[in-house]
């Protein structure tokens, strides 16, 4: 029988951001009209946010815009949440008018160039590229302790709660 214990929400979220690091190839799941699909995205993790870029003409983008409920995962960290379209990455007006999201876009572009240079060089100039943020609603982490005992961390982002469930 599994044992559940509460842990501080902030501690659990620190574990999430530590495990994800600054950049990851992550599996993104999206769905429309009963047709789910999964594909990899080159994610940037900065300031406790999960961001990726995509082209407005791609199927995944069409799915996200129709149904923003998504899941994204990497190596034992699974996140369910909402995909938020932050708009074009090369809209000069954002930078000229110092709109609030222009700082986010600039920081993303800089990090993307650092971590995914070939992709940045190939696609940064396209005006059809948009920035998507995955806002977590629930997170599940599968892990092992120092004695190789399996456990799961369950995080409820809406209620700011976290629990560990031990299996061994």
C-alpha positions as CSV (number, residue, x, y, z in Angstrom):
1,X,0.0,0.0,0.0
2,X,1.3,3.4,-0.9
3,X,2.0,6.1,1.7
4,X,1.2,9.8,1.0
5,X,2.9,12.7,2.7
6,X,2.5,16.4,2.2
7,X,5.5,18.5,1.3
8,X,5.9,22.2,0.8
9,X,4.7,23.3,-2.6
10,X,7.7,25.6,-3.1
11,X,10.1,22.6,-2.4
12,X,8.3,20.5,-5.0
13,X,8.4,23.2,-7.6
14,X,12.1,23.7,-7.0
15,X,12.5,20.1,-7.8
16,X,10.6,20.5,-11.1
17,X,12.7,23.4,-12.3
18,X,15.9,21.7,-11.2
19,X,15.1,18.5,-13.1
20,X,14.1,20.5,-16.2
21,X,17.2,22.7,-16.2
22,X,17.4,25.5,-18.8
23,X,16.5,23.6,-22.0
24,X,15.1,20.3,-22.9
25,X,13.6,18.5,-25.8
26,X,10.2,17.7,-24.4
27,X,7.3,15.6,-25.6
28,X,4.2,17.8,-26.2
29,X,0.7,16.2,-26.3
30,X,-2.2,18.2,-27.8
31,X,-5.6,17.1,-29.0
32,X,-8.5,18.2,-31.1
33,X,-11.7,16.4,-32.1
34,X,-10.7,13.1,-30.4
35,X,-7.3,12.9,-32.3
36,X,-4.4,13.2,-29.9
37,X,-0.8,13.6,-31.1
38,X,2.6,13.9,-29.5
39,X,5.7,15.6,-30.9
40,X,8.9,16.9,-29.6
41,X,9.5,20.6,-28.9
42,X,12.7,22.5,-28.1
43,X,11.8,24.0,-24.8
44,X,13.4,26.8,-22.9
45,X,12.9,26.9,-19.1
46,X,13.5,30.3,-17.7
47,X,12.1,32.2,-14.7
48,X,10.0,29.2,-13.7
49,X,8.3,29.1,-17.1
50,X,8.2,26.6,-19.9
51,X,8.4,28.2,-23.3
52,X,8.7,27.0,-26.9
53,X,8.3,28.4,-30.3
54,X,6.3,27.1,-33.2
55,X,5.0,28.1,-36.6
56,X,1.3,29.1,-36.9
57,X,0.9,26.8,-39.9
58,X,2.0,23.6,-38.0
59,X,-0.6,21.1,-36.9
60,X,0.5,21.2,-33.3
61,X,-0.1,25.0,-33.3
62,X,-3.6,24.6,-34.8
63,X,-4.4,22.0,-32.2
64,X,-3.1,24.3,-29.4
65,X,-5.1,27.3,-30.6
66,X,-8.3,25.2,-30.9
67,X,-7.7,23.4,-27.6
68,X,-5.1,24.9,-25.2
69,X,-5.2,21.9,-22.8
70,X,-1.8,20.2,-23.3
71,X,0.6,17.9,-21.6
72,X,4.4,18.2,-21.8
73,X,7.0,15.7,-20.4
74,X,10.7,15.0,-20.1
75,X,12.3,12.0,-18.3
76,X,9.9,11.4,-15.4
77,X,8.5,15.0,-15.2
78,X,4.9,15.1,-16.7
79,X,3.0,18.4,-16.7
80,X,-0.6,19.0,-17.6
81,X,-1.6,22.6,-18.2
82,X,-2.7,25.4,-20.5
83,X,-0.8,26.5,-23.6
84,X,-0.8,30.3,-23.8
85,X,0.0,32.0,-27.1
86,X,2.3,34.9,-26.3
87,X,2.4,36.1,-29.9
88,X,4.9,36.7,-32.6
89,X,8.6,36.5,-31.8
90,X,9.6,39.2,-34.3
91,X,7.1,41.9,-33.8
92,X,9.2,45.0,-33.7
93,X,6.3,47.0,-32.1
94,X,6.6,44.9,-29.0
95,X,10.2,46.1,-28.5
96,X,9.6,49.7,-29.5
97,X,6.6,50.2,-27.3
98,X,8.1,48.1,-24.4
99,X,5.1,46.0,-24.0
100,X,5.2,43.7,-20.9
101,X,5.8,40.5,-22.9
102,X,8.7,41.9,-25.0
103,X,11.2,41.3,-22.2
104,X,10.0,37.6,-22.0
105,X,10.4,37.3,-25.8
106,X,13.8,38.9,-25.8
107,X,15.0,36.6,-23.0
108,X,13.5,33.6,-24.8
109,X,15.2,34.5,-28.1
110,X,18.6,34.9,-26.4
111,X,18.2,31.6,-24.5
112,X,17.0,29.8,-27.6
113,X,20.0,31.0,-29.6
114,X,22.3,29.8,-26.9
115,X,20.7,26.3,-26.6
116,X,19.3,25.6,-30.1
117,X,21.6,27.7,-32.3
118,X,20.9,25.8,-35.6
119,X,17.1,26.0,-35.2
120,X,17.5,29.7,-34.2
121,X,19.6,30.5,-37.2
122,X,17.2,28.6,-39.6
123,X,13.9,30.0,-38.3
124,X,14.4,33.2,-36.2
125,X,13.6,35.4,-39.2
126,X,10.2,33.8,-39.9
127,X,7.2,36.1,-39.1
128,X,5.0,33.0,-38.7
129,X,6.9,31.9,-35.5
130,X,5.0,32.4,-32.2
131,X,5.9,31.9,-28.6
132,X,3.9,29.4,-26.5
133,X,4.1,29.2,-22.7
134,X,2.9,26.0,-20.9
135,X,1.3,27.1,-17.7
136,X,1.2,24.1,-15.3
137,X,-2.0,23.0,-13.6
138,X,-0.7,19.6,-12.3
139,X,2.7,18.0,-12.3
140,X,3.7,14.4,-11.7
141,X,7.4,13.4,-11.0
142,X,8.5,9.8,-10.9
143,X,11.7,9.4,-9.0
144,X,13.8,7.2,-6.7
145,X,15.4,8.0,-3.3
146,X,19.0,7.3,-2.2
147,X,18.0,3.7,-1.5
148,X,16.5,3.2,-5.0
149,X,13.0,3.2,-3.5
150,X,10.4,4.5,-6.0
151,X,8.2,7.5,-5.2
152,X,6.1,10.0,-7.0
153,X,5.7,13.7,-6.4
154,X,2.2,15.0,-7.2
155,X,1.8,18.8,-7.5
156,X,-1.5,20.6,-7.7
157,X,-0.5,24.1,-9.0
158,X,-4.0,25.6,-8.6
159,X,-4.2,24.8,-4.9
160,X,-0.4,25.2,-4.3
161,X,-0.2,21.7,-2.8
162,X,2.3,18.9,-3.2
163,X,2.5,15.3,-1.9
164,X,4.9,12.4,-2.1
165,X,3.6,9.0,-2.7
166,X,6.0,6.1,-1.8
167,X,5.6,2.7,-3.5
168,X,8.3,0.6,-1.8
